[in-house]
Amino acid sequence: MTDIGGCLRDVAGLLVTAVAETVAGLEISPEDRAVVKLAAAYAEQIDDADPAERADVLEKLGPRLLAALDALGATPKARAAAKGGGARAGGGKLAAIRAAR
C-alpha cells in the first residue's frame, strides 16, 4: 500500500508499478533510458491525479504513455511490428472483412 493524496492505494494497481514491471522485462539500451523515465513520469502523473481530474489527465497523458511504451517495444502493436506483422498477428475478424473487400 502507498499513500497518495491522503488515500492508501494498493501499489499493484498503480500504472507506475505496471510500467516498471513491463520495462523490467525489456532489454533497454542506454540511449532509451530517457524514454523509460518519461513513461514512468506519465504513469506517476496519472496515478497521482486528483480523482475528480483523473479522467482528463488520463485522456491527455494516456496516449503519450502508450506512445512511450510503443517506442520501447512494450505494446502488442510494437511487438507485432518488430516481427513484421500488423497490430495483431492473426488479424482477427476485422482483417478478414477488409481482406474480403
C-alpha positions in Angstrom: 0.0 0.0 0.0 1.1 3.5 -0.7 -0.3 6.9 0.5 -1.3 9.0 -2.5 -3.3 12.2 -1.8 -4.2 11.0 1.7 -5.6 7.7 0.4 -4.0 4.4 0.8 -3.8 2.6 -2.5 -2.6 -0.9 -3.5 0.7 -0.5 -5.3 -0.1 -3.4 -7.5 -3.0 -1.4 -9.0 -0.9 1.6 -10.0 0.2 2.4 -13.5 3.7 3.3 -12.3 4.0 -0.3 -11.0 2.8 -1.8 -14.2 5.2 0.4 -16.2 8.1 -0.6 -14.0 7.2 -4.3 -14.3 6.9 -4.0 -18.1 10.2 -2.2 -18.5 11.9 -4.7 -16.3 11.1 -7.3 -18.9 12.7 -5.4 -21.7 16.2 -5.1 -22.9 16.8 -1.3 -22.6 19.8 0.3 -24.3 21.4 3.2 -22.5 20.1 5.6 -25.2 16.5 4.5 -24.4 16.6 5.3 -20.6 15.1 8.8 -21.2 12.0 7.2 -22.7 11.8 4.8 -19.8 11.9 7.8 -17.4 9.3 9.6 -19.5 6.9 6.7 -19.4 7.4 6.4 -15.6 6.7 10.1 -15.2 3.5 9.9 -17.3 2.3 6.9 -15.3 3.1 8.6 -12.0 1.2 11.8 -13.0 -1.8 9.7 -14.0 -1.7 7.7 -10.7 -1.3 10.9 -8.6 -4.1 12.8 -10.4 -6.9 14.1 -8.2 -9.8 11.6 -8.6 -12.0 14.4 -9.9 -9.5 15.2 -12.7 -8.2 11.7 -13.3 -10.3 11.2 -16.5 -8.9 14.4 -18.0 -5.3 13.6 -17.0 -5.7 10.1 -18.4 -7.2 11.4 -21.7 -4.2 13.8 -22.0 -1.4 11.6 -20.8 -2.7 8.1 -21.7 -1.8 8.4 -25.4 1.6 9.8 -24.5 2.3 6.9 -22.1 1.2 4.5 -24.8 3.5 6.2 -27.4 6.4 5.9 -25.0 5.7 2.3 -24.3 5.3 1.8 -28.1 8.7 3.3 -28.7 10.2 0.9 -26.2 8.6 -2.1 -28.0 6.4 -2.7 -24.9 3.0 -2.9 -26.6 1.3 -5.6 -28.7 1.4 -3.3 -31.7 5.1 -2.6 -31.3 5.9 -6.3 -30.9 3.9 -7.2 -34.0 5.6 -4.5 -36.0 9.0 -5.8 -34.8 8.1 -9.2 -36.1 7.0 -7.7 -39.4 3.3 -8.1 -38.8 0.4 -5.8 -38.2 -1.2 -4.7 -35.0 -2.5 -8.3 -34.4 -0.6 -11.4 -35.6 -3.8 -13.2 -36.7 -5.6 -10.0 -37.9 -8.9 -11.1 -36.4 -12.3 -10.7 -37.9 -11.8 -7.1 -39.0 -8.7 -8.1 -41.0 -10.7 -10.9 -42.7 -13.5 -8.5 -43.6 -11.0 -6.0 -45.0 -9.3 -8.7 -47.0 -12.6 -9.8 -48.4 -13.3 -6.4 -50.0 
